Amino acid sequence: MTKSDSKDGGDSPSRLIDERIEELGDWRGATLARVRALIKQADPEVVEEWKWRGVPVWSHGGIICTGETYKAVVKLTFAKGAALADPAGLFNASLDGNTRRAIDIREGEAIDEAALQALIRAAVALNTAKRAPARPRKTPKSG
């Protein structure tokens, strides 16, 4: 298995994310737990990582998104969000950059679960498409 989480219950990324959710103990922990479950449902092969001094990261063929927690928001930052279609308009932060896009979820806000899962699947498709071998180009026949 290539997942970052180990079965021994040590300081695996998954265990560290569990601990972060528990230590928050409020709406932010509940929101992070719900988002995490939606990500895992959307992509059962997702790899959980723990980077940058305590940021939960979900990857598959590259970073899908991070889950940062602040006083007023849980922020999901999509590494390649600018390249993703967002028909439901979930992206509401970091809209000025050329690469990333983010979703700020505030206390009491509902999550459009279907739209979030569609974004997760689109991010995975984008990540894995870039890693696929290029098809050989056909040369035009001269005639």
N, C-alpha and C positions, 0 to 999 in steps of 0.2 A: 504494500500500500504506500502511495506517495504522499499522503496527507501529512501535514505538519504536526497533527496532534498525535500524541503517543497514548498507548493503552495503560501505561503505568500510573497515570494520574499525577505526574510530576508537573513541572512548570511548562507544560506544552502550551502552545498558543491558545488552543481551545479552553484549557483550564484557566489561563490568564484572563480570557474574555469572560468566562463564568464568574471569576472573582471580581472583575470590574463591574459586572451587572449587579452582583450582590452588594458590593461596597457602595454603589450609588444609592440603592435602596429607595428610590423614589420614581417618579414618572419617567425620568431619563433612563433608568435601568430597565424599566418595563418596556419602554420604546425601543431601546437597543436590543433587548431580548426578542421582541416581536419582529423587528427588521432582520435580525439574524436568522430567525426561523423562516421568514419569507425568502431570504437569499438561499438558504439551504434547500428549500422546496423548489425554487426556480432552477437551481443548479446543484443536483446531488453530488457532483464531483468537485464542488468548490473546496478550496484549500484555505483554512484559516491561518492567519499569520499575526504576529505581534511586533510592530515596528515603531521606530521613532519615539522611544521612551514611553511606550504604552498606548499605542493606537491600534485598535483592531483593524485588520485588513483582510479582505476576501479576494482571492485570486483564482484564476483559471486561465492559463496561457498568458498571464500578465495580470496586473492589478485590475480588479473590477471596481471596487470602491473601498473607502475607509469609513469607519464609524466613530467619529469624534464626539465627545460629550462636553458641553459647555453649560454655564449656569442657566441660560435661557433656551438653548436648542440642542437637539441631537442632529449633527451634521453628517450627511452621507455625501462624500465627495467621490465622484466618478472620475477616474484617472483620464479617460478619453471621452468624457461626457459631451464635449463640443461636436464630436463626430457621430453622436447618437441621435436618432429621431426621438422626439419627446412630444407625441401627439396629445398626451394628457396634460402637458404643461407642469410636470412635477418639479423641474429645475427652477429654483427660485433664489439661488445664490451663486456667486462666482461666475456670473454670466458674461463678464467682460473679457475673459481670457480666451486664448485660441485653443486650449486643450481641455482643461478641467471644467466640470459643472458640478454644482452641489444642490442638495435638497436640505433645507433647514426645516426640521420638524419641531414645532413648539408644543408646550404642554396643552393637552386637550384637543390637539388637531388630529383629525382622522387621517389614516394612511390609505391612499388608493392602492390597495394590495395588488390588484391585477396589473395596474399600470407600472408599479414598482417591479414586479416580477418580469414584465415585458422588457423593462430597461435592463434588468440583470441579464436576461437571456440575450438581448442585443449586444451588451458589453462583452459577454462570453463569445458570441459569434464574431465580433470584431477582433477580439484578442486571438482567437484560434484561426481566423482567416489569414491573418498576417503571418502566421507560422506555417501555413500550408505551402508546400513546394510550388513554385511558379510553373505554370504550364508552358511548354515550349511554344514559341510563336511559329505560326505557319508563314513560310515565305511565299510571296506571290509568285505564281508561275510566270515565267517569261515566255512569250509565245510567238 
